Amino acid sequence: MQHYNMNLTLKVWRQKNAADKGHFETYPVKNISSEMSFLEMIDVLNEQLIKEGKEPIAFDHDCREGICGMCSMYINGRPHGPWQHNTTCQLHMRAYQDGDTIVVEPWRANAFPVVKDLMVDRSAFDRIIQAGGYISVNTGNAVDANATPIEKDKADDAFAAAACIGCGACVAACKNSSAMLFVGAKVSHLALLPQGSPERKSRAVNMVAQMDKEGFGACTNTGACEAVCPKGISIENIARLNREYMMAGLTEDK
Amino acid sequence: MLDSKIPAGPLDQKWTDYKGHCKLVNPANKRKLEVIVVGTGLAGASAAASLGELGYQVKAFCFQDSPRRAHSIAAQGGINAAKNYQNDGDSVFRLFYDTIKGGDYRAREANVHRLAEVSVNIIDQCVAQGVPFAREYGGLLNNRSFGGTQVKRTFYAAGQTGQQLLIGAYQALERQVALGKVKMYTRHEMLDVVVIDGKARGIICRNLITGELERHFGHAVLLCTGGYGNVFYLSTNAMGSNVTAAWKAHKKGAYFANPCFTQIHPTCIPVSGDHQSKLTLMSESLRNDGRIWVPAKLGDKRAANDIPEEERDYFLERRYPAFGNLVPRDVASRAAKERCDAGYGVGTTGQAVYLDFKFNLINKYGKAEANKLGIQNPDTATLIRLGKEVVKEEYGNLFDMYEKITGENPYEVPMRIYPAVHYTMGGLWVDYELMTSVKGLYALGEANFSDHGANRLGASALMQGLADGYFVIPYTIGNYLADEIATKPIPTEHPAFAEAEQKVADRINTLLSIKGNQTVESFHKRLGRIMWEQCGMARSEQGLKKAIEDIRQLKKEFWSDVRIPGQVNEMNPELDKAGRVADFIELGELMCLDALDRKESCGGHFREESQTEEGEALRDDQQYAYVAAWGYQSDSQWQLNKEPLLFDVAKPSQRSYK
């Protein structure tokens, strides 16, 4: 790869805390290498801000290898920036050219209130999992792992759904801030496996109820969630969630 | 003085006997006992969930915004278990033996045997939770192999095994949160342990959103806070991974064991420039199918694909024919360094070697697929096309990650890799029950020192984290808490809590009042450089002595010239980072001291003064078959306690992978 350096203009959302109204600030950044990651570019800017006696930009990040799901920047109108199947931390600066202007915002959704600058509170996702995103098996209950063969195709589909990193890009991209892809992925992961079968009805109903309670919007099958999902979680999982939910409603005996 | 509390009796009966005789706490009393769990990775989440299921009142803490984000999530390749599903000769004994040998005879036999025993239960538990491990077409579980072993015992979920295991443990944890048995505190960082009458009774932590300090009581405290690889600044650890919780415990009396035992992982994406904030691992599982080589001719600048087969030096296969590319990590890392130091390295910096998939893509996978499809005499292009499909399924996410970072397509050109800091075998000293030298204070997972000796084998970290959390602590903590059932919760107004909180507040205020000129990040980078150069893949007396001087100097400079923006009573990531870097600086000094004390080479600890004629690590069992457990006395002052290592079953010998 040919390396190059670039000068950029950044417009970044600054918000002191949840109560603050927030605003954009413009920062020039110079001599950014095309080999840097997007967050390393923000690191450079932050070092510069600290040296100038200003407050650095607060942002969530941890593993920086695209798996922890912590990073969450809305870059030029798209969660995690321009690359397909990618997280902000894995976006590299060769995606940009000298002179570009880049607008960086936090996830925007009522259910994800801003904590500071680009950080948001995604604890709603944890509460949705608490509502049923698990298999009730205490430690020590298990039978031998090979006692239940599982069709490879189903196991593969369950894995593909379980690859969700819980970053919330799907919500940020959705015009209704719906969390259906997140919920659909978890319901699918567990419904596709025989171990998840005993609780499949209550799981679908309770997780959807919690999702509504948290203030996420409704799904209109636009597919923006799938388009921006860093792990390529398929919108088929939403269809499966709808089927699970409907079956649970039709056959509910409680 | 150091009592490791290893049960008597034959090695393979110790754990069974222990479980049969340890004290129990009845369900009614469990409800009255409170346990604090710090960290929610594999060890912490599995411990918190299991203890909640048992009926204890658990409080769990993590600094991330959700327990699901702990760095266990990034583990790629797999988890070992002695299931012997492949009928290839595996057994609990072999897993035990491989782990002891892989650790270069510096781990405790009894702990390692227990680990091998419970490994089989872990896989059962995870499958029951819905962890989608890779399967064969018959619907049964698949395995791959890892370094330092000759059997296939590694269970995996593509290159995302850690993620899947952690999500399993996280879901079990959230289930207990929903049931009210675990109370979860996210974006909280532990900043001290409260010790009352010689027993750990709680913690002081900072609410990272509001900046407030909080006091929490517990009848026992579990530290599941991971490793300290970030002392090197550049490592494969997450940005937030830190030693602070373990270090605070150390300063409150917990011994720190074998701090210099760090694992340098052979296959990571090389450093590309000064801006680099972290290094990315390419899973060891890739060595199943990737062959490592450098050009055989010095100064060969041709592109990798232009260098013909006979002009390549597959140096691991050449030096270690029995294990080939699957030698343990320390051996593979040193061999790569040796070639690069000799001038054979590739890439712009010359600090890289090739990891090449073409051979197995064609010969292993391509041919097998062609055979399945009944294609006679397939050409190379067909074989590559067919092979790619299989490789994609096995390692797809890793290949994608490599391409995103480097801009090169590893299906077409070999990966460039170089060793990087990955894991720390050292950690808080614990006895057989996982209790530190402070009563009621436990350390689980990577945070303790116990199972991996001087070098950890691949796919064993996940195994240990989950073993400690699911299957060890639920038994051993009862043996302690059974004597605590009469202890009423201590109000956090107790002077010990007040004093601990005051000290934490004073330190934070001191840090903020320095208002110097240099950023926290710049100090961390300088510390990392000292550690990598003098306490990295090769260490010498002279270098270590210099490093200690340099670190002391750096510490002075830090405490007089660091600049931390922002206020105390708000979300302030720079302040959080400053506290962690200050602790790393102190730890760095102890690591160098420990490396200086251990004049032998063993596993990942390579003292240049102690090597065989062929350049392999040369142990000195006469003098150094001990665990170095350092007790903190005062600033830069430590006392060395030695726990002798006795090998009744796995007799030490010179490790050979030839």
Interface residues (C-beta under 8 A of the other chain):
Chain A: M1 K16 N17 S33 E35 M36 S37 L39 E40 D43 V44 E47 L49 I50 K51 G53 K54 E55 P56 A58 D60 H61 D62 C63 R64 E65 G66 I67 C68 G69 M70 W83 H85 N86 Q90 L91 H92 R94 V115 K116 M119 D121 R122 S123 F125 D126 I129 Q130 A131 G133 Y134 I135 S136 V137 N138 T139 G140 N141 A142 V143 D144 A145 N146 T148 P149 I150 E151 K152 A155 D156 A158 F159 A162 A163 I165 G166 H189 L190 L193 Q195 G196
Chain B: S46 A49 S50 E53 Q64 D65 S66 P67 R68 R69 A70 H71 I73 A74 K83 Y85 N121 I123 D124 Q125 C126 V127 A128 Q129 G130 P132 F133 A134 R135 E136 Y137 G138 G139 L140 L141 A157 A158 Q160 G162 Q163 Q164 I167 Y170 Q171 A172 E174 R175 V177 A178 M184 T186 I209 A238 M239 G240 S272 G273 H275 Q276 S277 K278 T280 L281 D400 M401 K404 I405 T406 G407 E408 Y470 F471 P474 T519 E521 S522 R563 P565 G566 E570 M571 P573 E574
